[in-house]
């Protein structure tokens, strides 16, 4: 018997009330990513379909965007390593496996949940500036965007992985 979705399993211990929905969404994404990749052909990790991003991109991006949004929530701007990571997200990385990319995302989700546990309501209300244009947000807004953005890329990952799993390999492979 399958478990209900994470948000229907009750509160996550030690996560502040206001961050429960964000934590639920991140944990749901974390549970569903491996299911999307079940029986996925590793040789197609960096293959694009219908002009859309590869499965590998979505896996890299899931971890990368969490890292960047946590940086902004901490009141900092991106460092050189983060900017380089952002530039490399859209390029194939044949040295990386889907397993290593899922692990990277898992570690970033666990880090995010630890940050959530240390968050207070006054902190969540604090203003933050995002990106080079220094667009206005709040700590709470950044945390919620991290969660919904992860869900958005999970959906794209699911569709792309499904299409690539069911597509016939080109002749000669």
C-alpha positions in Angstrom: 0.0 0.0 0.0 1.5 3.4 -1.0 1.8 6.2 1.5 -0.2 9.4 1.2 1.6 12.4 -0.2 4.0 14.1 2.3 1.6 16.9 3.1 -1.0 14.4 4.2 1.3 12.7 6.7 1.1 15.4 9.3 3.6 18.0 10.6 7.3 17.5 10.1 9.0 17.5 13.5 10.9 20.7 14.5 9.8 22.6 11.4 8.1 25.9 12.2 4.4 26.0 11.4 4.8 28.6 8.6 7.4 26.5 6.8 5.5 23.2 7.0 4.1 23.5 3.4 7.6 24.3 2.0 9.1 21.4 3.8 6.3 19.1 2.6 6.9 20.1 -1.0 10.6 19.6 -0.8 10.3 16.2 0.8 7.6 15.2 -1.8 10.0 16.2 -4.6 12.8 14.3 -2.9 10.6 11.1 -2.8 9.4 11.4 -6.4 12.7 12.2 -8.1 14.0 8.6 -7.8 10.6 7.2 -9.0 10.9 9.3 -12.1 14.3 7.8 -12.8 13.3 4.2 -12.3 14.4 2.2 -15.4 15.7 5.4 -16.9 18.5 4.7 -19.4 21.6 6.4 -18.0 22.9 7.1 -21.5 20.0 9.5 -22.1 20.7 11.6 -19.0 21.9 14.6 -21.1 19.6 14.1 -24.1 17.2 16.9 -24.9 13.8 16.2 -26.3 11.4 18.6 -28.0 13.8 21.4 -27.5 13.5 21.1 -23.7 16.1 20.6 -21.0 17.6 17.2 -20.3 16.9 15.1 -17.3 20.5 15.8 -16.2 19.8 19.6 -16.3 16.8 19.2 -14.1 18.7 17.2 -11.5 21.6 19.7 -11.5 19.2 22.6 -11.3 17.2 21.1 -8.4 20.3 21.3 -6.2 21.6 24.5 -7.7 18.5 26.6 -7.3 18.1 25.5 -3.7 21.7 26.5 -3.0 21.2 29.9 -4.6 17.9 30.6 -2.9 19.3 29.7 0.5 22.2 32.1 -0.2 19.8 34.9 -0.9 17.7 34.0 2.2 20.9 34.3 4.2 21.2 37.9 3.0 24.1 37.2 0.7 24.8 37.4 -3.0 26.1 34.5 -5.1 29.8 33.8 -5.0 31.9 32.9 -8.0 31.5 29.1 -7.5 27.7 29.5 -7.5 27.8 31.6 -10.6 30.0 29.1 -12.3 27.7 26.3 -11.3 24.7 28.2 -12.7 26.6 28.6 -16.0 27.4 24.9 -16.1 23.9 23.7 -15.4 22.7 23.7 -19.0 25.8 21.9 -20.3 26.1 18.1 -20.4 28.3 16.5 -17.7 29.0 12.9 -18.9 31.1 12.4 -15.7 28.0 12.8 -13.5 25.5 10.0 -13.0 21.9 10.3 -12.2 22.6 8.7 -8.8 25.2 11.3 -7.9 22.9 14.1 -9.0 20.0 12.7 -6.9 22.4 12.4 -4.0 23.4 16.1 -4.4 19.8 17.2 -4.4 19.0 15.0 -1.3 21.9 16.6 0.6 20.7 20.1 -0.3 17.1 19.3 0.8 18.4 18.0 4.1 20.5 21.1 4.6 17.4 23.2 3.7 15.3 21.4 6.3 17.9 22.1 9.0 17.8 25.8 8.1 14.1 25.7 8.3 14.3 24.3 11.8 16.4 27.2 12.9 14.1 29.8 11.4 12.0 32.1 13.5 8.9 34.0 12.5 10.7 37.4 12.8 13.5 36.1 10.5 11.0 34.8 7.9 9.5 38.4 7.7 12.9 40.0 6.9 13.4 41.6 3.5 16.0 40.1 1.1 17.4 41.2 -2.2 17.7 38.7 -5.0 20.1 38.6 -7.9 22.2 41.2 -9.6 19.1 43.4 -10.0 18.6 43.1 -6.2 14.8 42.4 -6.6 12.8 42.5 -3.4 11.7 39.4 -1.5 11.6 38.0 2.0 13.2 35.1 3.7 9.7 33.4 3.7 9.2 34.2 0.0 12.6 32.7 -0.9 11.9 29.5 1.1 8.5 29.1 -0.6 9.9 29.7 -4.0 12.6 27.1 -3.3 9.8 24.6 -2.6 7.5 25.5 -5.5 10.4 25.7 -8.0 11.5 22.2 -7.0 8.0 21.0 -7.6 7.9 22.7 -11.0 11.2 21.0 -12.1 10.0 17.7 -10.7 7.0 17.9 -13.2 9.3 18.8 -16.1 11.7 16.0 -15.0 8.8 13.5 -14.9 7.7 14.3 -18.4 11.1 14.4 -20.0 12.2 11.1 -18.3 8.9 9.4 -19.4 9.3 10.5 -23.0 13.0 9.4 -23.1 12.2 6.1 -21.5 9.5 5.2 -24.0 11.3 6.6 -27.1 13.0 4.0 -29.3 16.7 4.3 -29.4 18.0 5.6 -32.8 19.2 2.7 -35.1 22.8 1.9 -34.6 22.7 2.1 -30.8 
